[in-house]
Amino acid sequence: MYRIAVLGDYDSIYGFAALGLDTFPEEDPEEAAKKLHELAGGGYAVVYITEKLAAELSAVIEKYRERVFPAIILIPGVSGNTGRGVESVRKSVEQAVGSDILFSK
């Protein structure tokens, strides 16, 4: 059975444990990259990662963009929404359907 992980600073992710998700508090980019690789090979179908941490791991996250598992979803942290999560979803949808569905004339 696949699992769901949440990766980011402790204050942003600790509430997800109450939902039954596996939480991994990481703030150091090197340690977070190692943990992301471990999660990707460890039966996780979805990895939520805070936008702030994702900004520091963009090259690592890009390696998993073409893979089916894990789906890496950006979430806002306690510092607020940077818009990276929405941009990431927009890029994925554009790639899947071949057009930017949010573009309106």
C-alpha positions as CSV (number, residue, x, y, z in Angstrom):
1,M,0.0,0.0,0.0
2,Y,1.3,3.4,-0.9
3,R,1.9,6.1,1.7
4,I,1.8,9.9,1.8
5,A,4.6,12.0,3.2
6,V,5.0,15.6,4.2
7,L,8.4,17.3,4.1
8,G,9.3,20.7,5.4
9,D,9.9,22.8,8.5
10,Y,8.4,21.4,11.7
11,D,6.0,24.3,12.3
12,S,4.5,23.9,8.8
13,I,4.0,20.2,8.8
14,Y,3.4,18.9,12.3
15,G,-0.4,19.1,11.9
16,F,-0.4,16.6,9.1
17,A,0.5,13.8,11.5
18,A,-3.0,14.2,13.0
19,L,-4.3,13.2,9.6
20,G,-2.3,10.0,9.5
21,L,0.4,11.3,7.1
22,D,4.1,10.6,7.7
23,T,5.9,13.8,8.5
24,F,9.5,14.5,8.1
25,P,10.7,17.8,9.5
26,E,13.7,19.0,7.5
27,E,15.1,22.5,6.9
28,D,18.6,21.8,5.7
29,P,18.4,21.5,1.9
30,E,21.1,18.7,1.7
31,E,19.3,16.6,4.3
32,A,15.9,17.3,2.7
33,A,17.3,16.1,-0.7
34,K,18.5,12.9,0.9
35,K,15.2,12.4,2.6
36,L,13.3,13.1,-0.7
37,H,15.3,10.4,-2.5
38,E,14.7,8.0,0.3
39,L,10.9,8.7,0.3
40,A,10.8,8.3,-3.5
41,G,12.3,4.8,-3.3
42,G,10.3,3.9,-0.2
43,G,6.8,3.3,-1.3
44,Y,5.4,6.9,-1.1
45,A,3.0,7.8,-3.8
46,V,2.6,11.4,-2.8
47,V,5.1,13.7,-1.1
48,Y,3.9,17.1,0.0
49,I,6.7,19.6,0.4
50,T,6.6,23.2,1.6
51,E,7.1,25.8,-1.1
52,K,10.1,27.3,0.8
53,L,11.9,24.0,0.9
54,A,10.9,23.2,-2.6
55,A,12.5,26.4,-3.9
56,E,15.8,25.2,-2.5
57,L,15.3,21.7,-4.0
58,S,14.1,22.6,-7.4
59,A,16.8,20.6,-9.3
60,V,16.1,17.5,-7.2
61,I,12.3,17.8,-7.6
62,E,12.7,18.3,-11.4
63,K,14.2,14.8,-11.6
64,Y,11.0,13.3,-10.3
65,R,8.7,15.4,-12.6
66,E,8.5,12.8,-15.3
67,R,8.0,9.9,-13.0
68,V,4.6,8.4,-12.0
69,F,5.6,8.1,-8.3
70,P,6.0,10.0,-6.2
71,A,3.8,12.9,-7.1
72,I,5.5,15.9,-5.5
73,I,2.9,18.5,-4.4
74,L,4.0,22.0,-3.2
75,I,2.1,23.4,-0.2
76,P,2.4,26.7,1.6
77,G,4.2,26.8,4.9
78,V,3.7,29.0,7.9
79,S,5.5,31.8,6.2
80,G,2.7,32.0,3.7
81,N,1.9,31.2,0.0
82,T,4.6,32.1,-2.5
83,G,2.6,31.0,-5.5
84,R,5.1,28.3,-6.5
85,G,2.5,25.6,-5.7
86,V,0.0,27.0,-8.1
87,E,2.6,27.5,-10.8
88,S,3.7,23.9,-10.4
89,V,0.2,22.6,-10.9
90,R,-0.3,25.0,-13.9
91,K,2.9,23.6,-15.5
92,S,1.8,20.0,-14.9
93,V,-1.7,20.7,-16.4
94,E,-0.2,22.5,-19.4
95,Q,2.2,19.6,-20.0
96,A,-0.7,17.1,-19.8
97,V,-3.2,18.9,-22.0
98,G,-0.8,20.8,-24.2
99,S,-2.3,24.2,-23.4
100,D,-2.4,26.7,-20.5
101,I,-5.9,26.3,-19.2
102,L,-5.6,29.4,-17.0
103,F,-4.8,31.7,-19.9
104,S,-7.9,33.8,-20.9
105,K,-8.2,36.2,-23.8
